[in-house]
Amino acid sequence: MNDRSWKLCWILTGIGILTGLLDRAYALGFLLGEAVSILLYRHNESFWTEILHQGKTGRWTGMGTFAIHYAIMAAVLILCAKLPGIFNIFACALGLLIIKFSILLDAAIGRKKEQ
């Protein structure tokens, strides 16, 4: 992600936090999902950088990492489902996708400027 993508991520975070005006569970669910999303992105970034520096990859190199990442995301969503008074599961799901939304929005803005 570049600087513009991170700025878009923080803008979307601000919008997500504003949902707390409607219900506190929306904002808390969104923040939980976003925090996990950013942590998983940072872990993924460092993992693949390390793999590229080593120069050795196997057929199953990334499968374990992706399985662990999806298990963590599932655990977060299960936590939200078990504690609906504290976390909103739909807001958490949107928070988990915040990095993807930021990258897609950055790509869409970049294309419009090129045309």
Sequence and secondary structure as in RCSB ss.txt:
>XXXX:A:sequence
MNDRSWKLCWILTGIGILTGLLDRAYALGFLLGEAVSILLYRHNESFWTEILHQGKTGRWTGMGTFAIHYAIMAA
VLILCAKLPGIFNIFACALGLLIIKFSILLDAAIGRKKEQ
>XXXX:A:secstr
  HHHHHHHHHHHHHHHHGGGT HHHHHHHHHHHHHHHHHHHHHHHHHHHHHHHT   TTTTHHHHHHHHHHHHH
HHHHHHH TTT  HHHHHHHHTHHHHHHHHHHHHHHHHH 
